Amino acid sequence: MASNFFDYIFYRVYKSYISWGESDIPGVYALCVITLFPCLNISSLIFFGIDTFKVKTGSYDKLLLLFGFLAVLVFNYYRIYKKIGLLNLLNKWEDIGKKQKRKLEGWMYIYFILSIVVLFISILY
């Protein structure tokens, strides 16, 4: 179910960039969005865990965070472009009903807002 949700987010971001006239690399933008938000969620959990359990750490290793982001990016690239196929993914979401699209769109916005709010709360906590 979660992969379907992120597939829908990919579809919406991809179509949004095309509708804005950004037809050069909409797949890259969509891929970065579906990679960024799960990474923000994981970062939130890490920050929250460190603060909650008073774990002593040095500085956060930026290279490790970059490696984690790139690992998720490569996984998403493989899943969308090699396993599912870009056209298959886009066609899958073209055929769903308007009611289901609105429902998924609402959850998508709630997910984006909550991800950002939780990240800021975990950083400030």
C-alpha positions in Angstrom: 0.0 0.0 0.0 2.8 2.4 0.8 4.5 1.9 -2.5 1.1 2.7 -4.2 0.9 5.9 -2.2 4.5 7.0 -3.3 3.7 5.9 -6.8 0.8 8.2 -6.8 2.9 11.0 -5.4 5.4 10.4 -8.2 2.6 10.5 -10.8 1.2 13.8 -9.4 4.6 15.5 -9.2 5.5 14.3 -12.7 2.2 15.5 -14.2 2.4 18.8 -12.3 5.9 19.6 -13.7 4.7 18.8 -17.2 1.6 21.1 -16.7 3.9 23.9 -15.6 5.9 23.6 -18.8 8.8 21.8 -17.3 9.0 19.0 -19.9 12.8 18.5 -19.8 13.2 16.2 -16.7 10.0 15.8 -14.8 10.9 12.3 -13.8 14.0 13.5 -11.9 12.0 16.1 -10.0 9.3 13.5 -9.1 12.0 10.9 -8.1 13.7 13.5 -5.8 10.4 14.3 -4.1 9.5 10.7 -3.4 13.0 10.2 -2.1 13.2 13.4 0.0 10.1 13.0 2.1 10.8 9.4 3.4 14.4 10.6 4.2 12.9 13.6 6.1 10.7 11.1 8.0 13.7 8.9 8.9 15.7 12.0 9.9 12.8 13.1 12.2 12.8 9.7 13.9 16.6 9.9 14.3 16.5 13.4 15.8 13.6 12.5 18.0 15.3 9.3 19.2 18.6 11.1 20.0 16.8 13.8 22.0 14.4 11.5 23.7 16.9 8.9 24.8 19.7 11.5 25.4 22.1 9.7 23.1 25.4 11.4 23.1 26.6 11.9 19.5 29.2 13.9 17.9 28.2 15.9 14.9 25.8 14.4 12.5 27.8 13.0 9.7 26.6 14.8 6.6 28.2 12.2 4.3 26.2 9.4 6.0 23.0 11.4 5.4 23.9 12.0 1.8 24.7 8.3 1.4 21.3 7.4 2.9 19.5 9.8 0.5 21.4 8.4 -2.5 20.6 4.8 -1.4 16.9 5.6 -1.2 17.1 7.5 -4.6 18.7 4.5 -6.3 16.1 2.1 -4.8 13.3 4.4 -6.0 14.9 4.7 -9.5 15.2 1.0 -9.8 11.7 0.3 -8.6 10.0 2.9 -10.9 12.1 2.8 -14.0 13.3 -0.8 -14.1 10.8 -2.9 -12.2 7.5 -1.1 -12.8 8.3 1.0 -15.8 7.5 4.7 -16.2 4.8 4.4 -18.7 3.1 1.6 -16.7 3.1 3.7 -13.6 1.7 6.8 -15.4 -1.0 4.8 -17.1 -2.0 3.1 -13.9 -2.9 6.4 -12.3 -4.6 7.9 -15.4 -7.3 5.3 -15.2 -8.5 5.8 -11.6 -11.7 7.7 -10.7 -11.9 11.3 -9.7 -13.1 10.4 -6.2 -10.1 8.2 -5.6 -7.7 10.8 -7.0 -9.1 13.4 -4.6 -8.8 11.1 -1.7 -5.2 10.3 -2.5 -4.4 13.9 -3.2 -5.7 14.9 0.2 -3.6 12.2 1.9 -0.6 13.4 -0.1 -0.9 17.0 1.1 -1.5 15.8 4.7 1.6 13.6 4.4 3.7 16.5 3.1 2.5 18.9 5.8 2.9 16.4 8.6 6.4 15.4 7.4 7.6 19.0 7.6 5.9 19.7 10.9 7.3 16.6 12.5 10.8 17.4 11.3 10.7 20.9 12.7 9.2 19.6 16.0 11.9 16.9 16.3 14.7 19.4 15.6 13.3 21.9 18.1 12.6 19.3 20.7 
